[in-house]
Amino acid sequence: MATIELEKLVKRYGKVEAVRGIDLSIADGEFVVFVGPSGCGKSTTLRMIAGLEDISGGALKIGGDMVNEREPKQRNIAMVFQNYAIYPHMTVRQNIGFGLYTSKIARAEKNARIDEVARILGLEAYLERRPAALSGGQRQRVAIGRAMVRNPSAFLFDEPLSNLDAQLRAQMRIEIKRLHQRLKTTTVYVTHDQVEAMTMADRIVVMKDGNILQVGTPTELYESPVDVFTARFIGSPSMNLLKGRRNGAGVAPAADGDILIGVRPHDLVTQTGTDKVDGGLHLEGTVTAVEPLGSETLVHLDVAGTPVIATAPARLIPATGSSLACHATPGSLYLFDARTEKALGRL
């Protein structure tokens, strides 16, 4: 295992700066997830760590050693790709052991490593099969096994679950997390899916336009986002935002307001009665769509031209086009500067 340190790391493609001097320290054994929209620089950063992209500026250290000029095979890291990158003409055993064939390890030791990795990943019954006979999840396990068998200092994952269906993604998230808890190998994981980031990471790195906006635990980013982008990117469904103004000790919606009022859909609850609740935020709007989810219902509203998502009890299915009131209690509101979009605190 090893620490990974990024010091003013830069990547340029001609005049375009894809990664803009970022700083980050990843602890030995930590599971860190880079998250952000397409083109934010997260995969480019991962590829620089792997040695698959040249570094334009700054320093990259693995285990305390500068590795800017080292070839990928000299960094003792293993990478798992989005498209699995396993060989269709080889068996599962051959694919898992591929990275060992040029090593000087004895054949018995190689086979023992392959068998142990297959046992950990539940692939023992498939060792003589070829990838065409495997499911998508099994192929991803083979790709992970090929990385594991080398006993690397760090694992790098580049959107490894994006080709899987929703149910299989959820299953593989748990399997990768359990694997990390067992091996305790430093892991850097890239995804655009904030659910993956929230459920898997020790710490999340939010990136936008080649910059790091915020680094923290999933709970820290969810409860204390530093700006509008992070607030909306972390959490599903996304945080509602309305323009507003301070109103004494509280706030109120206002089209010409100088603040943005943020409230998460799960904190904005529909009201079935006619009495308003004191404090917090009270909204009234027209129902534009309804999403029954079994345990609850998500209600989409038009509030004076602003789309808002609120939560209703599971059996409450408001009619589209009807009027509906909803309320968020004090303590659940986030305030942002309307001009800079930086966080101002909670209310």
C-alpha positions in Angstrom: 0.0 0.0 0.0 1.1 3.6 -0.4 0.2 7.2 0.0 -0.5 9.3 -3.2 0.2 13.0 -3.3 -0.7 15.5 -6.0 1.2 18.8 -5.7 0.1 21.6 -8.1 -0.6 18.9 -10.7 -1.3 20.3 -14.2 -2.3 18.7 -17.5 -2.3 20.8 -20.7 -3.4 19.8 -24.2 -1.9 22.6 -26.3 -3.4 25.8 -24.9 -6.2 24.0 -23.1 -5.6 23.3 -19.3 -7.6 20.2 -18.5 -6.3 20.0 -14.9 -5.4 23.3 -13.2 -2.8 22.9 -10.5 -4.7 20.7 -8.0 -3.4 19.6 -4.6 -4.5 16.4 -2.8 -3.1 14.0 -0.3 -4.5 10.4 -0.3 -3.7 8.4 2.8 -2.3 4.9 2.8 -5.3 2.5 2.6 -7.9 5.3 1.9 -10.7 4.9 -0.6 -11.0 8.2 -2.5 -13.6 8.9 -5.2 -13.2 11.6 -7.8 -16.7 12.8 -9.0 -17.8 15.4 -11.4 -19.4 15.9 -14.8 -17.9 14.8 -18.1 -14.8 16.9 -19.0 -14.1 18.1 -15.4 -10.6 16.5 -15.4 -11.2 13.5 -13.1 -10.3 10.8 -15.6 -7.3 12.8 -16.8 -6.1 13.0 -13.2 -6.5 9.3 -12.7 -4.5 8.6 -15.9 -1.7 10.9 -14.8 -1.5 8.9 -11.5 -1.4 5.7 -13.6 1.3 7.1 -15.9 -1.0 6.9 -19.0 -0.9 10.7 -19.4 2.2 12.9 -19.2 2.3 15.5 -16.4 2.5 19.1 -17.7 3.4 20.6 -14.3 3.6 20.0 -10.6 4.6 16.8 -8.8 3.1 13.3 -8.3 4.3 11.2 -5.5 3.4 7.5 -4.7 4.7 6.2 -1.4 6.7 9.3 -1.0 8.6 8.9 -4.3 8.4 11.3 -7.2 7.0 9.3 -10.1 6.5 12.0 -12.8 8.9 10.4 -15.2 8.3 6.7 -14.3 6.6 4.3 -16.7 3.3 2.8 -15.6 4.9 -0.6 -14.9 7.3 1.1 -12.5 4.7 2.6 -10.3 3.3 -0.6 -8.8 -0.3 0.4 -9.4 -3.1 -1.6 -11.1 -5.9 0.0 -13.1 -9.4 -1.3 -13.8 -11.0 0.2 -16.9 -14.6 0.9 -17.9 -14.6 -1.6 -20.7 -13.0 -4.4 -18.7 -10.1 -4.8 -21.1 -10.0 -8.6 -20.8 -8.9 -10.9 -23.6 -11.8 -12.8 -25.2 -9.6 -15.7 -26.4 -8.2 -16.4 -22.9 -9.8 -18.3 -20.1 -10.7 -16.6 -16.8 -7.5 -18.2 -15.2 -5.3 -16.8 -18.1 -6.9 -13.4 -17.9 -6.4 -13.1 -14.1 -2.9 -14.3 -14.3 -1.9 -12.3 -17.4 0.2 -9.7 -15.4 2.2 -12.5 -13.8 3.3 -14.3 -16.9 6.4 -12.1 -17.5 7.3 -12.1 -13.8 10.0 -14.3 -12.2 7.5 -15.8 -9.8 7.5 -19.6 -9.7 4.6 -21.3 -11.5 3.2 -22.8 -8.3 3.2 -19.4 -6.7 1.4 -17.9 -9.7 -1.3 -20.5 -9.6 -1.7 -20.1 -5.9 -2.2 -16.4 -6.3 -4.8 -16.9 -9.1 -6.7 -19.5 -7.1 -6.8 -17.2 -4.0 -8.0 -14.2 -6.1 -10.7 -16.4 -7.7 -11.8 -17.6 -4.3 -12.1 -14.0 -3.0 -14.1 -12.9 -6.0 -16.3 -15.9 -6.3 -14.8 -17.0 -9.7 -13.5 -20.5 -8.7 -16.2 -22.2 -10.8 -15.5 -20.1 -13.9 -11.7 -20.3 -14.1 -11.7 -22.4 -17.3 -14.4 -20.4 -19.1 -13.9 -17.7 -21.6 -15.3 -14.1 -21.2 -18.1 -14.7 -23.7 -19.7 -17.2 -21.3 -19.7 -14.7 -18.4 -22.2 -12.0 -17.3 -21.2 -8.4 -17.2 -20.6 -8.5 -13.4 -18.5 -11.6 -13.7 -16.3 -10.0 -16.4 -15.8 -7.0 -14.2 -14.7 -9.3 -11.4 -12.2 -10.9 -13.8 -10.8 -7.4 -14.6 -10.6 -6.6 -10.8 -8.9 -10.0 -10.3 -6.2 -9.3 -12.8 -5.4 -6.1 -10.9 -5.5 -7.8 -7.5 -3.2 -10.7 -8.4 -0.2 -8.4 -8.7 -0.5 -7.1 -5.1 -0.2 -3.5 -6.2 0.4 -0.5 -3.9 -2.8 1.2 -5.2 -5.9 0.3 -7.2 -7.2 2.8 -9.8 -10.8 2.5 -11.1 -12.0 4.4 -14.1 -15.8 4.4 -14.2 -15.8 0.5 -13.9 -19.6 0.1 -13.4 -21.0 2.4 -16.1 -21.6 -0.5 -18.5 -23.7 -2.5 -16.0 -27.4 -2.4 -15.4 -28.8 -0.6 -12.3 -29.2 -3.7 -10.2 -25.8 -5.1 -11.0 -24.2 -1.7 -10.4 -25.6 -1.7 -6.9 -24.3 -5.2 -6.3 -20.8 -4.4 -7.6 -20.6 -1.3 -5.4 -21.0 -3.4 -2.3 -18.5 -6.0 -3.6 -15.8 -3.4 -4.4 -16.4 -1.8 -1.0 -16.1 -5.1 0.8 -13.0 -6.0 -1.2 -11.4 -2.7 -0.1 -12.3 -3.3 3.5 -10.6 -6.7 3.2 -7.5 -5.7 1.3 -7.1 -2.2 2.7 -5.2 -1.2 -0.5 -5.1 2.5 -1.4 -7.9 3.1 -3.9 -8.7 5.9 -6.3 -12.0 5.6 -8.0 -13.5 7.9 -10.8 -17.2 8.2 -11.5 -19.8 10.7 -12.7 -22.4 8.9 -10.5 -22.8 10.7 -7.2 -24.6 7.6 -5.7 -21.4 5.6 -6.3 -19.4 8.3 -4.7 -21.6 8.6 -1.6 -21.9 4.9 -0.9 -18.3 3.9 -1.5 -15.9 6.7 -0.6 -14.0 7.4 2.6 -13.6 10.9 1.0 -15.0 12.4 -2.1 -13.2 14.9 -4.4 -15.6 17.1 -6.3 -14.1 18.4 -9.6 -15.3 21.0 -12.1 -13.4 22.6 -15.0 -10.1 21.1 -14.0 -10.3 22.4 -10.4 -11.1 20.7 -7.1 -14.1 22.4 -5.5 -14.3 20.4 -2.2 -12.9 17.4 -0.5 -14.5 15.7 2.4 -16.4 12.7 3.7 -19.8 11.9 2.1 -21.6 13.3 5.1 -19.5 16.5 5.1 -20.2 17.2 1.4 -23.9 16.5 1.8 -24.4 18.6 5.0 -21.9 21.4 4.3 -21.4 22.0 0.6 -19.1 25.0 -0.1 -21.0 26.1 -3.2 -24.0 25.6 -5.4 -22.4 23.2 -7.7 -21.4 20.8 -5.0 -24.8 21.2 -3.3 -26.6 20.2 -6.4 -24.2 17.5 -7.5 -24.2 15.6 -4.1 -27.5 14.2 -3.2 -30.3 12.6 -5.2 -32.7 14.1 -6.3 -30.7 17.3 -6.6 -31.1 20.2 -4.1 -33.8 22.7 -5.0 -32.7 26.3 -5.4 -34.8 29.4 -5.3 -33.9 33.1 -5.4 -34.8 34.8 -2.2 -34.1 37.5 0.3 -33.6 37.6 4.1 -36.8 38.3 5.9 -35.8 39.3 9.5 -34.5 36.1 11.1 -35.8 34.0 8.2 -35.9 34.0 4.4 -38.5 34.3 1.7 -38.6 33.6 -2.0 -38.1 36.7 -4.2 -37.4 36.8 -7.9 -35.0 39.7 -7.5 -33.3 38.3 -4.4 -29.6 38.5 -3.6 -29.4 35.0 -2.1 -30.2 31.5 -3.2 -32.3 29.3 -0.9 -31.4 25.6 -1.1 -33.6 22.8 0.3 -33.3 19.1 -0.4 -36.4 17.4 -1.7 -36.5 15.0 1.3 -36.6 18.1 3.6 -39.4 19.7 1.6 -42.6 17.9 2.6 -46.0 18.4 1.1 -48.9 19.6 3.3 -52.3 18.1 3.1 -53.9 20.6 5.5 -54.6 24.3 5.0 -52.7 25.7 8.0 -49.3 27.1 7.4 -46.4 26.0 9.6 -44.4 28.7 11.3 -40.7 29.2 10.4 -38.7 27.5 7.8 -39.8 27.8 4.2 -43.3 27.6 2.8 -44.0 27.2 -0.9 -47.1 26.7 -3.1 -47.0 25.5 -6.6 -48.6 23.5 -9.4 -48.0 19.8 -9.7 -46.2 19.1 -13.0 -45.3 15.4 -12.5 -45.4 12.7 -9.8 -43.0 9.8 -9.2 -44.3 7.1 -6.9 -41.4 5.2 -5.4 -43.2 2.8 -3.1 -41.7 4.1 0.2 -42.5 7.8 -0.8 -43.6 9.9 -3.6 -41.6 12.6 -5.3 -43.8 15.5 -6.4 -42.5 17.9 -9.1 -43.9 21.4 -8.7 -43.8 24.7 -10.7 -43.3 27.4 -8.0 -43.6 30.8 -9.8 -41.7 29.5 -12.8 -39.0 27.6 -10.8 -39.0 23.8 -10.9 -39.1 22.3 -7.4 -39.2 18.7 -6.1 -40.9 17.9 -2.8 -41.6 14.6 -1.0 -45.1 13.2 -0.1 -46.2 10.1 1.8 -46.2 6.9 -0.3 -50.0 6.8 -0.7 -50.4 10.4 -1.6 -50.5 10.8 -5.4 -51.5 14.4 -6.2 -53.1 15.0 -9.5 -51.1 16.7 -12.2 -52.2 20.3 -12.6 -53.4 20.6 -9.0 -52.2 23.1 -6.5 -50.1 21.9 -3.6 -48.3 23.5 -0.6 -45.1 22.2 0.9 -42.9 23.2 3.8 -39.3 22.9 5.0 -38.6 23.2 8.7 -36.0 25.5 10.2 -32.5 24.0 10.1 -33.0 22.4 6.7 -32.3 25.4 4.6 -29.0 26.2 2.8 -28.1 29.8 1.9 -25.8 30.8 -1.0 -24.7 34.1 -2.4 -26.7 34.6 -5.7 -23.7 36.2 -7.5 -20.7 34.1 -6.4 -22.8 30.9 -5.6 -20.6 30.4 -2.5 -22.2 29.0 0.7 -23.4 31.5 3.3 -24.4 28.9 5.9 -27.5 27.1 7.1 -30.8 28.4 8.5 
